Amino acid sequence: MIRRLFYISWLLPLAVFSIQLLPIKKDRMVRTTPVFQSSNGLHGYIGYSTTKRPDGYGAGIGFYTAVWPLVEQPISGFQIGLPGNWITPDNPNNKDIPCCPEGTIARTWAPRGPTWSSVFQTQEGGLGYWRGNRYHYGSPKFSMNGVPDCYNSEIASPGWPFFYRAEALPDDQLGIAQLSNRILVPPDGITFEGDLEGRFLGYTHMALPLTEAKTGPPPTGNQSWTLFLNSENFKGPVAFYIPEMWSRLSKEYKAIEGMGLDTRPGTMGGGGAMEINTVPSIEMKDQKGDLYVKIPQLQFPINEKGQSVLVQDVTYYSKDALFNYLLEWKKGGKAYSGKFDEAHTWKPELKPRPLSLDQGASLNNGREKLTGLETVLQTVVTETNAFGLEWKDNTISTAGRFPQYFKKVGDHRVAVNPESVPQALREKEFAKAGSESHYINWRDGNEIIEGNFKIDKSLPYSSPTSGAWANPGPSSEPSSVLLKDGSTVTYRWYKFVDQPSFQTLGWTKEEKDAIQKFVEQIHKAWTIDQEYMAPPSTGKLVAIDPVLIVTPPLGMENGYVPIVVRQEKIMLSSR
C-alpha cells in the first residue's frame, strides 16, 4: 500500500502522463476548447493519528480495514491504497546516525535527514489498487510489501518485488518466506469474492521467534515479522519477513547494526491512512476560460448511521501476546494455540486527521489544494473508536460518493455540482485498466538503481528453472488455479526449508532441521478456522478467493508449503 504515513510520494512529484488536444465540435462563433489528460487528478491522504504507544508494545500491530470496490470498474493509471499502516523500526535514541547509507535512494531525500529513520525500513502494503497490477477485476487486492534498504528494493511476496518487474527477484534479494501450507500468495495480490460492501479484513504483523539470533556478520536478530490474516475462510499466519532481509544492509554499513526490524520493536508512525497516489483526471476550459476537472467516481461503503467505517480495532501487542508463548514452545514447552493474548495489548485512541488532498494541474505542473470538501464529508472517529468518513447533506454529491468535479477558483480547486460542469467534460470517459501496454515504475531513470523499469504488462510473472528455485527444488509437479481477476496462478509444493527464499542465507543443517521441525508442529496445531486475532467489533469478515485456499497433497500435510512459480493471463482450459 500503498506506502507510508511519512509519505515519500511528495518528494517524487507525479508527472503528467499525457496531454492531448482533442477536437471539440465548433462553429464560427465558438473557439476550440482544449481537453487535458493528467495523472494528478487527486493526491493526498485520508487518515487518522494515535498517541505514542507505551514502551513494550512494539512486537505486533494490527487492525481491521474495510474491503470494498472503490471504483465501479478498473481504471488505467489508478493507484489508491485502502487504509493501511507503515511499520518502521523504533530507534528513539538515534538523533544523528544516518540509517540510510550513501548510495541508497532514500538518502537522496534530504528532508528525511539527518537520520532518515522514516524511510529506512518498513512493513507496508495492504489493500489497494496499484498501477503495477497486471490483472484487474474491480475489487481491491491485498499485497505484502517490505522495504529493507531505504527504498532500493521492495519485497512483496515469496518470489517477487512490489510490481516493478515480471521476473522473480534474484536469489540473493529474496526476503519473504511462505509459512502457511493452506494459502497461495500471488505476486499480483490476493483476490476476494462475494459481496464486499461493509465487510472487513483483519491483518496483523506479529514478530515471532522462528529463527535464532546470529552473531554475524552481519549480526541478525530473531524477529520473524509474520503476516496474520483474519477473513471468513482463512485465519492465521501467511508468510514472514526473514530476519536476514532486514540485517543485510548492515553488512557493508556497520553503523546501523542492531537498528533493523530483525531486532528492534516496531512503531506505526503515529497513525494510518488511505494513500491516494495516482488518480487520472480530465481537465477542460469552458468558453469563458474557466477550468473544470473530472476525476473517476470514488465510492465508499455506508452503514446505517450514514458513516463509512474504514478502520477499527487498531491494536498493539507486547511480546507476551504471542512471541514468548512460541519461544517457550520452541524450547520444548507446551504447544500454543496461536491466539493473541488480549491481556497483553494496547488499543490507542484514534483521532481523525483533516483531509489533506490536492490536484496537480497539467496546465502549470503545480499542485492546488482542494476546497469545498468540508460541505460534503469529514473524517471522524466513531463512538466505538473506529476511523472513517461522515457524509453531509449537500448539493454536490450523494452520501458515499466522493465529489467527482472541481472548478479552479483562484489558487484552489473547488468541488462543484456535476450540473455546473460543461456537458462535454461529463461525457468524457477514463481509459479502462488493462488498456495500457506498459507500467513505468517510479524508479525508472533513477541514477542509483540501474535497470529498465518500464515493464511490458503483457509479460507473466515468471520464475527461473535454476538457482534457488531448482536446488534443492520443489517436491511436486505444478498445479494451477484460476483467480477472480482472470489470471492463472501456477504453484508447486516445496519442503519448508527448501523454498527459494532460504537458499542463499548460509544456514547450517542444524539450523534448517530446527526450523523445519518447529514449522511442522505449527502446521499440525494451527488450523485456518481457529481464532488468532480477536474478531472485529462490528461488521462481517470478507471472503478470500476460495481457489487461493489449498490443501497439501498426501504425504505433505505438514512441513510443506505452496510456492507460486508463475502468474499469467491464460485460461486453465488452454494449458
VEXDREN-2710 file (C-alpha; in Angstrom, 1 decimal):
% VEXDREN-2710
k/r/px/py/pz
1/MET/0.0/0.0/0.0
2/ILE/0.5/2.0/-0.8
3/ARG/3.1/3.5/1.1
4/ARG/3.7/5.3/4.4
5/LEU/2.3/7.9/6.7
6/PHE/5.6/9.6/6.3
7/TYR/4.7/9.8/2.7
8/ILE/7.7/9.7/0.3
9/SER/5.5/10.5/-2.6
10/TRP/5.5/14.2/-2.0
11/LEU/9.2/14.0/-2.7
12/LEU/8.5/12.4/-6.1
13/PRO/6.1/14.7/-7.9
14/LEU/3.9/12.7/-10.2
15/ALA/4.4/13.6/-13.9
16/VAL/1.6/14.3/-16.3
17/PHE/1.4/11.1/-18.3
18/SER/-0.3/12.6/-21.4
19/ILE/-1.5/15.9/-22.6
20/GLN/-3.9/15.6/-25.6
21/LEU/-5.6/18.2/-27.6
22/LEU/-8.9/16.7/-28.5
23/PRO/-11.2/18.1/-31.1
24/ILE/-14.5/19.6/-29.9
25/LYS/-17.3/20.5/-32.3
26/LYS/-17.4/24.2/-33.0
27/ASP/-18.9/26.8/-35.3
28/ARG/-17.8/30.2/-36.4
29/MET/-18.8/31.7/-33.0
30/VAL/-17.1/29.1/-30.7
31/ARG/-13.4/28.6/-30.3
32/THR/-11.8/25.2/-29.8
33/THR/-11.8/24.0/-26.2
34/PRO/-8.6/22.1/-25.1
35/VAL/-9.0/18.9/-23.1
36/PHE/-6.1/17.8/-21.0
37/GLN/-5.5/14.3/-19.6
38/SER/-3.5/14.3/-16.4
39/SER/-2.2/11.7/-13.8
40/ASN/-2.6/14.2/-11.0
41/GLY/-6.4/14.3/-10.5
42/LEU/-6.2/13.5/-6.8
43/HIS/-3.4/13.1/-4.4
44/GLY/-3.0/13.0/-0.6
45/TYR/-4.2/11.2/2.5
46/ILE/-7.4/10.4/4.4
47/GLY/-6.1/9.2/7.7
48/TYR/-6.0/9.2/11.5
49/SER/-3.5/9.7/14.2
50/THR/-2.8/7.9/17.5
51/THR/-0.9/8.8/20.6
52/LYS/2.5/7.3/21.0
53/ARG/2.5/3.7/22.0
54/PRO/3.8/2.7/25.5
55/ASP/7.1/1.1/25.8
56/GLY/7.0/-2.7/25.4
57/TYR/4.1/-2.8/22.9
58/GLY/6.1/-3.0/19.7
59/ALA/6.0/-6.7/18.9
60/GLY/2.9/-6.6/16.8
61/ILE/0.5/-4.2/15.2
62/GLY/-2.9/-5.0/13.6
63/PHE/-6.4/-3.8/12.8
64/TYR/-9.5/-4.4/10.7
65/THR/-9.9/-2.5/7.4
66/ALA/-12.9/-2.2/5.2
67/VAL/-12.8/-4.0/1.8
68/TRP/-14.9/-2.5/-0.9
69/PRO/-14.9/-1.7/-4.6
70/LEU/-13.6/1.9/-4.6
71/VAL/-14.4/2.4/-8.3
72/GLU/-17.2/0.9/-10.3
73/GLN/-14.7/-0.5/-12.9
74/PRO/-10.9/-0.8/-13.0
75/ILE/-9.3/2.3/-14.4
76/SER/-5.9/2.7/-16.1
77/GLY/-3.2/4.7/-14.3
78/PHE/-5.1/4.5/-11.0
79/GLN/-3.4/3.8/-7.6
80/ILE/-5.0/4.2/-4.2
81/GLY/-4.2/2.3/-1.1
82/LEU/-7.2/1.5/1.2
83/PRO/-6.5/2.2/4.8
84/GLY/-3.2/0.7/5.9
85/ASN/-0.2/1.2/8.1
86/TRP/3.6/1.6/7.9
87/ILE/5.6/-0.2/10.5
88/THR/9.2/1.1/11.0
89/PRO/11.9/0.1/13.5
90/ASP/11.7/2.1/16.6
91/ASN/15.1/3.6/17.4
92/PRO/14.1/6.6/19.7
93/ASN/17.6/7.3/20.9
94/ASN/19.1/7.8/17.5
95/LYS/19.3/11.5/16.8
96/ASP/22.2/11.8/14.4
97/ILE/23.2/8.4/12.8
98/PRO/22.1/8.2/9.2
99/CYS/20.1/5.0/8.9
100/CYS/20.4/5.2/5.1
101/PRO/23.9/5.0/3.7
102/GLU/25.1/6.9/0.7
103/GLY/24.2/5.1/-2.5
104/THR/20.6/4.4/-1.4
105/ILE/17.6/6.0/-3.0
106/ALA/16.2/7.4/0.2
107/ARG/19.5/9.0/1.2
108/THR/18.8/11.5/-1.7
109/TRP/15.7/12.7/0.1
110/ALA/17.4/15.5/2.1
111/PRO/14.3/16.4/4.2
112/ARG/14.3/13.0/5.8
113/GLY/17.7/13.6/7.3
114/PRO/19.7/13.6/9.5
115/THR/18.6/10.1/10.4
116/TRP/16.4/9.0/7.5
117/SER/14.7/6.8/10.0
118/SER/11.2/7.2/8.5
119/VAL/12.4/5.8/5.1
120/PHE/14.9/3.3/6.4
121/GLN/12.9/0.1/6.7
122/THR/9.1/-0.5/6.6
123/GLN/6.4/-3.1/6.6
124/GLU/3.7/-1.7/4.5
125/GLY/1.5/-2.9/1.6
126/GLY/-2.1/-3.8/2.5
127/LEU/-5.3/-3.5/0.4
128/GLY/-5.4/-1.3/-2.7
129/TYR/-5.3/-0.7/-6.4
130/TRP/-1.8/-0.3/-7.9
131/ARG/-0.7/0.9/-11.3
132/GLY/1.6/-2.1/-11.5
133/ASN/-1.2/-4.7/-11.3
134/ARG/-1.4/-6.7/-14.4
135/TYR/-4.8/-8.3/-13.7
136/HIS/-7.9/-6.4/-12.8
137/TYR/-11.4/-7.4/-11.6
138/GLY/-12.9/-4.3/-10.0
139/SER/-12.3/-5.1/-6.3
140/PRO/-9.1/-4.3/-4.4
141/LYS/-6.3/-6.8/-3.8
142/PHE/-4.1/-7.4/-0.8
143/SER/-0.3/-7.4/-1.1
144/MET/2.5/-7.5/1.4
145/ASN/5.4/-5.1/0.9
146/GLY/8.6/-4.8/2.9
147/VAL/11.3/-2.2/2.3
148/PRO/14.6/-3.4/3.8
149/ASP/17.1/-0.9/2.4
150/CYS/16.0/2.7/2.1
151/TYR/13.7/2.0/-1.0
152/ASN/16.5/0.4/-3.1
153/SER/14.2/-2.6/-3.1
154/GLU/10.6/-3.5/-2.1
155/ILE/9.7/-7.2/-1.5
156/ALA/6.1/-8.2/-1.7
157/SER/5.8/-12.0/-1.9
158/PRO/8.0/-15.1/-1.6
159/GLY/9.3/-14.5/-5.1
160/TRP/8.6/-11.0/-6.4
161/PRO/9.0/-7.3/-5.7
162/PHE/6.2/-4.7/-5.4
163/PHE/5.2/-4.8/-9.1
164/TYR/8.3/-3.4/-10.7
165/ARG/9.4/-6.5/-12.6
166/ALA/7.8/-9.5/-14.1
167/GLU/10.7/-11.9/-13.4
168/ALA/11.3/-13.2/-9.9
169/LEU/13.8/-11.4/-7.7
170/PRO/17.5/-12.5/-7.9
171/ASP/18.1/-15.3/-5.4
172/ASP/20.1/-13.0/-3.0
173/GLN/17.3/-10.4/-2.9
174/LEU/14.5/-12.7/-1.8
175/GLY/13.2/-11.9/1.6
176/ILE/9.7/-13.3/2.3
177/ALA/9.2/-16.9/3.3
178/GLN/5.9/-18.8/2.9
179/LEU/4.7/-20.1/6.3
180/SER/1.2/-21.2/5.7
181/ASN/0.5/-24.6/4.0
182/ARG/-3.1/-23.5/3.1
183/ILE/-2.9/-20.3/1.1
184/LEU/-1.3/-19.1/-2.1
185/VAL/0.4/-15.7/-2.3
186/PRO/0.2/-14.5/-5.9
187/PRO/2.6/-11.7/-6.9
188/ASP/-0.2/-9.6/-8.3
189/GLY/-2.0/-9.7/-5.0
190/ILE/-4.6/-11.7/-3.1
191/THR/-8.1/-11.6/-4.6
192/PHE/-11.6/-11.7/-2.8
193/GLU/-15.0/-12.9/-3.7
194/GLY/-18.7/-12.2/-3.0
195/ASP/-20.4/-9.1/-1.5
196/LEU/-17.6/-6.9/-0.2
197/GLU/-19.8/-4.0/1.0
198/GLY/-19.4/-3.4/4.7
199/ARG/-17.0/-6.3/5.1
200/PHE/-13.6/-6.3/6.8
201/LEU/-10.2/-7.9/6.6
202/GLY/-8.1/-8.2/9.7
203/TYR/-4.4/-8.2/9.4
204/THR/-1.6/-8.1/11.9
205/HIS/2.2/-8.0/11.6
206/MET/3.5/-10.0/14.5
207/ALA/7.1/-10.7/15.5
208/LEU/7.7/-14.5/16.0
209/PRO/10.9/-16.3/17.2
210/LEU/11.0/-18.7/14.3
211/THR/14.8/-18.4/13.8
212/GLU/17.7/-17.9/16.2
213/ALA/19.7/-14.7/16.6
214/LYS/23.1/-14.8/14.9
215/THR/26.3/-13.0/15.7
216/GLY/27.0/-12.5/12.0
217/PRO/28.5/-10.9/10.1
218/PRO/26.1/-9.2/9.9
219/PRO/24.6/-9.6/13.4
220/THR/20.9/-10.6/12.9
221/GLY/18.1/-10.7/15.4
222/ASN/15.4/-13.4/15.9
223/GLN/12.3/-11.4/15.0
224/SER/10.4/-13.0/12.0
225/TRP/7.7/-10.4/11.4
226/THR/4.8/-12.6/10.3
227/LEU/1.6/-11.5/8.5
228/PHE/-1.6/-12.9/10.0
229/LEU/-4.9/-12.6/8.2
230/ASN/-8.4/-12.9/9.5
231/SER/-11.1/-13.5/6.9
232/GLU/-14.2/-15.5/6.5
233/ASN/-12.4/-18.6/5.1
234/PHE/-8.8/-18.2/6.1
235/LYS/-7.4/-17.3/9.6
236/GLY/-3.8/-17.5/10.7
237/PRO/-0.2/-16.8/9.6
238/VAL/0.6/-16.4/5.9
239/ALA/4.2/-15.5/5.4
240/PHE/7.1/-13.8/7.2
241/TYR/9.9/-11.4/6.5
242/ILE/13.2/-13.4/7.0
243/PRO/15.3/-11.6/9.7
244/GLU/18.3/-11.6/7.3
245/MET/16.3/-9.4/4.9
246/TRP/16.5/-6.6/7.5
247/SER/20.1/-7.1/8.6
248/ARG/21.8/-7.4/5.3
249/LEU/22.1/-3.7/4.7
250/SER/24.3/-3.5/7.8
251/LYS/26.8/-6.0/6.3
252/GLU/28.5/-3.2/4.5
253/TYR/27.2/-0.3/6.7
254/LYS/28.0/-1.3/10.2
255/ALA/26.7/2.0/11.7
256/ILE/23.2/0.5/11.7
257/GLU/23.9/-2.9/13.3
258/GLY/21.1/-3.7/15.6
259/MET/18.8/-1.0/14.3
260/GLY/16.7/-3.0/11.9
261/LEU/13.3/-4.8/12.3
262/ASP/15.1/-8.1/12.9
263/THR/16.0/-6.7/16.3
264/ARG/14.0/-3.5/17.1
265/PRO/10.4/-3.1/18.1
266/GLY/8.0/-1.7/15.6
267/THR/6.2/1.6/15.6
268/MET/3.4/2.8/13.3
269/GLY/4.4/6.4/12.9
270/GLY/1.5/7.9/14.8
271/GLY/-1.4/6.6/12.7
272/GLY/-2.5/5.2/9.4
273/ALA/-4.2/6.3/6.2
274/MET/-5.5/5.8/2.7
275/GLU/-2.7/6.9/0.4
276/ILE/-4.1/8.5/-2.7
277/ASN/-1.1/8.2/-5.0
278/THR/-2.1/8.4/-8.7
279/VAL/-5.6/9.3/-10.0
280/PRO/-6.2/10.3/-13.6
281/SER/-8.2/13.4/-14.4
282/ILE/-9.6/15.1/-17.4
283/GLU/-9.4/18.9/-17.5
284/MET/-11.0/21.4/-19.8
285/LYS/-11.9/25.1/-20.1
286/ASP/-15.3/26.4/-20.9
287/GLN/-15.9/29.2/-23.3
288/LYS/-15.4/31.7/-20.5
289/GLY/-11.9/30.3/-19.8
290/ASP/-12.9/28.7/-16.5
291/LEU/-11.1/25.4/-15.8
292/TYR/-13.0/22.3/-14.8
293/VAL/-11.6/19.0/-13.7
294/LYS/-13.2/15.5/-13.7
295/ILE/-11.8/12.6/-11.7
296/PRO/-13.1/9.0/-11.5
297/GLN/-16.1/8.4/-9.3
298/LEU/-14.9/7.2/-5.9
299/GLN/-17.4/5.3/-3.8
300/PHE/-17.4/4.3/-0.1
301/PRO/-19.5/1.9/1.9
302/ILE/-22.2/3.4/4.1
303/ASN/-23.6/2.0/7.4
304/GLU/-27.0/2.6/8.9
305/LYS/-25.7/5.8/10.6
306/GLY/-24.6/7.2/7.3
307/GLN/-20.9/6.7/8.1
308/SER/-18.1/4.9/6.2
309/VAL/-16.2/2.9/8.8
310/LEU/-12.8/2.3/7.3
311/VAL/-10.6/1.1/10.1
312/GLN/-11.4/-0.4/13.5
313/ASP/-9.8/-2.3/16.4
314/VAL/-6.3/-0.9/16.0
315/THR/-4.1/-2.9/18.4
316/TYR/-0.5/-3.0/19.5
317/TYR/1.0/-6.2/21.1
318/SER/3.8/-6.9/23.5
319/LYS/5.9/-10.0/23.2
320/ASP/3.8/-11.6/25.9
321/ALA/0.8/-11.7/23.5
322/LEU/2.4/-14.4/21.2
323/PHE/6.2/-14.1/20.9
324/ASN/7.0/-15.5/24.3
325/TYR/4.4/-18.3/24.1
326/LEU/6.2/-19.5/20.9
327/LEU/9.6/-19.1/22.4
328/GLU/8.6/-21.5/25.3
329/TRP/7.0/-23.9/22.8
330/LYS/10.1/-23.9/20.6
331/LYS/12.3/-24.7/23.6
332/GLY/10.2/-27.8/24.3
333/GLY/7.5/-26.4/26.3
334/LYS/3.7/-26.6/25.9
335/ALA/2.3/-26.1/22.4
336/TYR/0.4/-22.9/22.0
337/SER/-2.8/-22.3/20.1
338/GLY/-1.7/-19.2/18.3
339/LYS/-4.4/-17.0/19.8
340/PHE/-3.2/-13.5/20.5
341/ASP/-3.3/-12.9/24.3
342/GLU/-5.6/-9.9/24.7
343/ALA/-4.2/-9.3/28.2
344/HIS/-1.0/-8.0/26.6
345/THR/-2.4/-5.5/24.1
346/TRP/-2.7/-1.7/23.9
347/LYS/-5.5/-0.1/21.9
348/PRO/-4.8/3.5/21.1
349/GLU/-7.4/6.2/20.9
350/LEU/-7.8/7.3/17.3
351/LYS/-8.1/10.9/16.2
352/PRO/-9.2/12.0/12.8
353/ARG/-6.7/13.9/10.7
354/PRO/-8.1/16.7/8.5
355/LEU/-8.4/15.8/4.8
356/SER/-5.1/16.5/3.0
357/LEU/-5.9/16.4/-0.7
358/ASP/-4.7/18.3/-3.8
359/GLN/-4.6/18.2/-7.5
360/GLY/-1.6/18.7/-9.8
361/ALA/-2.6/20.9/-12.7
362/SER/-1.5/19.8/-16.1
363/LEU/-1.6/23.4/-17.2
364/ASN/1.1/24.5/-14.9
365/ASN/2.5/21.3/-13.3
366/GLY/1.7/22.8/-9.9
367/ARG/-0.4/21.4/-7.1
368/GLU/-3.5/23.1/-5.9
369/LYS/-5.4/22.4/-2.7
370/LEU/-8.9/21.1/-2.9
371/THR/-11.6/23.0/-1.1
372/GLY/-15.4/22.7/-0.7
373/LEU/-15.0/19.1/0.5
374/GLU/-16.0/20.2/4.0
375/THR/-19.6/20.6/2.8
376/VAL/-19.6/17.0/1.6
377/LEU/-17.7/14.9/4.0
378/GLN/-15.4/14.9/7.0
379/THR/-13.0/12.4/8.8
380/VAL/-14.4/11.1/12.0
381/VAL/-13.8/8.7/14.8
382/THR/-16.9/6.9/15.9
383/GLU/-18.2/6.1/19.4
384/THR/-16.6/2.7/19.1
385/ASN/-13.1/4.2/18.3
386/ALA/-13.3/3.4/14.6
387/PHE/-12.0/5.7/11.9
388/GLY/-14.0/6.7/8.9
389/LEU/-15.9/9.3/7.0
390/GLU/-19.2/11.1/7.8
391/TRP/-21.3/12.4/4.9
392/LYS/-23.3/15.6/4.9
393/ASP/-26.4/16.7/3.1
394/ASN/-25.2/18.7/0.2
395/THR/-25.8/19.7/-3.4
396/ILE/-22.6/18.3/-4.8
397/SER/-22.8/14.5/-4.4
398/THR/-24.8/11.8/-2.6
399/ALA/-23.7/10.0/0.6
400/GLY/-20.8/7.7/0.0
401/ARG/-19.8/9.4/-3.3
402/PHE/-16.7/11.5/-3.3
403/PRO/-17.0/14.7/-5.4
404/GLN/-16.1/14.0/-9.0
405/TYR/-16.0/17.5/-10.4
406/PHE/-13.9/20.5/-9.5
407/LYS/-13.5/24.1/-10.7
408/LYS/-10.4/26.2/-10.5
409/VAL/-11.1/29.3/-8.4
410/GLY/-8.1/31.4/-7.6
411/ASP/-5.3/29.1/-6.4
412/HIS/-7.8/26.4/-5.3
413/ARG/-9.9/23.7/-6.9
414/VAL/-13.4/23.8/-5.5
415/ALA/-15.8/20.8/-5.5
416/VAL/-18.9/21.5/-7.7
417/ASN/-22.2/20.0/-8.7
418/PRO/-22.0/18.0/-11.9
419/GLU/-24.7/20.1/-13.5
420/SER/-22.4/23.2/-13.4
421/VAL/-19.8/21.4/-15.5
422/PRO/-19.6/21.5/-19.3
423/GLN/-21.5/18.6/-20.8
424/ALA/-18.5/17.7/-23.0
425/LEU/-16.5/17.1/-19.8
426/ARG/-19.2/15.0/-18.2
427/GLU/-19.3/12.8/-21.3
428/LYS/-15.6/12.1/-21.3
429/GLU/-14.6/8.6/-20.1
430/PHE/-11.5/7.3/-18.5
431/ALA/-9.4/4.6/-20.1
432/LYS/-10.1/1.2/-18.5
433/ALA/-7.4/-0.8/-16.7
434/GLY/-5.8/-3.3/-19.0
435/SER/-5.7/-0.9/-21.9
436/GLU/-2.2/0.3/-21.0
437/SER/0.7/-1.7/-22.5
438/HIS/3.4/-0.7/-20.1
439/TYR/3.9/0.2/-16.5
440/ILE/6.6/2.7/-15.7
441/ASN/7.8/2.3/-12.1
442/TRP/8.9/5.4/-10.3
443/ARG/12.5/4.0/-10.2
444/ASP/12.8/4.5/-14.0
445/GLY/15.6/6.9/-14.7
446/ASN/17.0/6.7/-11.1
447/GLU/20.7/7.1/-11.2
448/ILE/21.2/4.9/-8.1
449/ILE/19.2/1.9/-9.0
450/GLU/20.1/0.7/-12.5
451/GLY/17.7/-1.2/-14.7
452/ASN/14.8/-0.8/-17.1
453/PHE/11.7/-0.2/-15.0
454/LYS/9.4/0.2/-18.0
455/ILE/7.5/-3.1/-17.8
456/ASP/5.5/-4.7/-20.5
457/LYS/2.3/-5.5/-18.8
458/SER/1.6/-8.5/-21.0
459/LEU/4.5/-10.3/-19.5
460/PRO/3.7/-13.1/-17.0
461/TYR/5.2/-13.2/-13.5
462/SER/7.8/-15.9/-14.1
463/SER/10.4/-17.7/-12.0
464/PRO/13.7/-19.3/-13.1
465/THR/14.3/-23.0/-13.6
466/SER/17.7/-22.8/-12.0
467/GLY/19.4/-21.5/-8.8
468/ALA/17.4/-21.3/-5.6
469/TRP/14.1/-22.3/-7.3
470/ALA/15.6/-25.6/-8.5
471/ASN/18.2/-26.5/-5.9
472/PRO/17.1/-28.3/-3.7
473/GLY/13.9/-27.7/-5.7
474/PRO/10.2/-28.5/-5.4
475/SER/8.7/-31.7/-4.2
476/SER/5.7/-31.8/-6.5
477/GLU/4.6/-31.3/-10.1
478/PRO/3.0/-27.9/-10.9
479/SER/-0.7/-27.2/-10.2
480/SER/-2.8/-24.2/-11.4
481/VAL/-5.9/-22.3/-10.3
482/LEU/-8.0/-19.6/-12.0
483/LEU/-8.4/-16.4/-9.9
484/LYS/-11.3/-14.0/-9.8
485/ASP/-9.1/-11.5/-11.7
486/GLY/-8.9/-13.8/-14.7
487/SER/-5.3/-14.8/-14.2
488/THR/-4.0/-18.3/-13.7
489/VAL/-1.6/-19.0/-10.8
490/THR/0.7/-21.9/-11.0
491/TYR/2.4/-23.3/-7.8
492/ARG/4.5/-26.2/-6.6
493/TRP/4.9/-27.7/-3.2
494/TYR/8.3/-27.2/-1.5
495/LYS/9.6/-28.6/1.7
496/PHE/9.5/-25.6/4.0
497/VAL/13.3/-25.2/4.3
498/ASP/13.8/-25.9/0.6
499/GLN/11.8/-22.9/-0.6
500/PRO/13.8/-20.4/-2.7
501/SER/14.0/-17.6/-0.1
502/PHE/16.2/-19.6/2.2
503/GLN/18.8/-20.9/-0.2
504/THR/21.4/-18.1/-0.1
505/LEU/21.3/-17.5/3.7
506/GLY/24.1/-20.0/4.5
507/TRP/22.1/-21.8/7.2
508/THR/23.6/-24.8/8.7
509/LYS/21.9/-28.2/8.6
510/GLU/21.2/-27.9/12.3
511/GLU/19.5/-24.6/11.8
512/LYS/17.4/-25.9/8.9
513/ASP/16.4/-29.0/10.8
514/ALA/15.3/-27.0/13.9
515/ILE/13.1/-24.6/12.0
516/GLN/11.7/-27.4/9.8
517/LYS/10.7/-29.4/12.9
518/PHE/9.1/-26.3/14.5
519/VAL/7.1/-25.4/11.4
520/GLU/5.8/-29.0/11.2
521/GLN/4.4/-28.6/14.7
522/ILE/2.8/-25.2/13.8
523/HIS/1.2/-26.8/10.7
524/LYS/-0.3/-29.5/12.9
525/ALA/-1.6/-27.2/15.6
526/TRP/-2.6/-24.0/13.8
527/THR/-5.6/-24.5/11.5
528/ILE/-7.2/-21.9/9.3
529/ASP/-10.6/-22.0/11.1
530/GLN/-9.4/-21.1/14.6
531/GLU/-9.1/-17.7/16.3
532/TYR/-5.8/-15.8/16.2
533/MET/-6.8/-12.1/16.1
534/ALA/-9.8/-11.2/18.2
535/PRO/-13.0/-10.8/16.0
536/PRO/-13.9/-7.4/14.6
537/SER/-16.0/-5.1/16.8
538/THR/-18.5/-4.5/14.1
539/GLY/-19.3/-5.9/10.6
540/LYS/-18.6/-9.2/8.9
541/LEU/-15.4/-10.7/7.5
542/VAL/-14.6/-10.7/3.8
543/ALA/-14.0/-14.0/2.0
544/ILE/-10.7/-14.6/0.2
545/ASP/-10.9/-16.0/-3.4
546/PRO/-11.6/-19.7/-2.5
547/VAL/-9.2/-21.1/-5.1
548/LEU/-6.3/-19.5/-3.2
549/ILE/-7.1/-21.8/-0.2
550/VAL/-5.3/-25.1/-1.0
551/THR/-4.9/-28.5/0.7
552/PRO/-1.5/-30.2/0.9
553/PRO/-1.0/-33.4/-1.1
554/LEU/-1.0/-36.7/0.5
555/GLY/2.3/-37.1/2.4
556/MET/2.9/-33.3/2.5
557/GLU/0.3/-32.4/5.1
558/ASN/2.9/-30.8/7.5
559/GLY/6.2/-29.1/6.8
560/TYR/5.5/-28.3/3.1
561/VAL/4.3/-25.0/1.6
562/PRO/2.8/-24.0/-1.7
563/ILE/5.1/-21.6/-3.6
564/VAL/3.7/-19.6/-6.6
565/VAL/6.1/-20.1/-9.6
566/ARG/4.0/-18.2/-12.2
567/GLN/1.0/-16.0/-12.8
568/GLU/-0.3/-15.2/-16.2
569/LYS/-3.4/-14.3/-18.3
570/ILE/-4.2/-17.7/-19.6
571/MET/-7.2/-19.8/-19.1
572/LEU/-6.8/-23.2/-17.5
573/SER/-8.5/-25.0/-20.3
574/SER/-5.8/-23.9/-22.8
575/ARG/-2.9/-25.2/-20.7
END
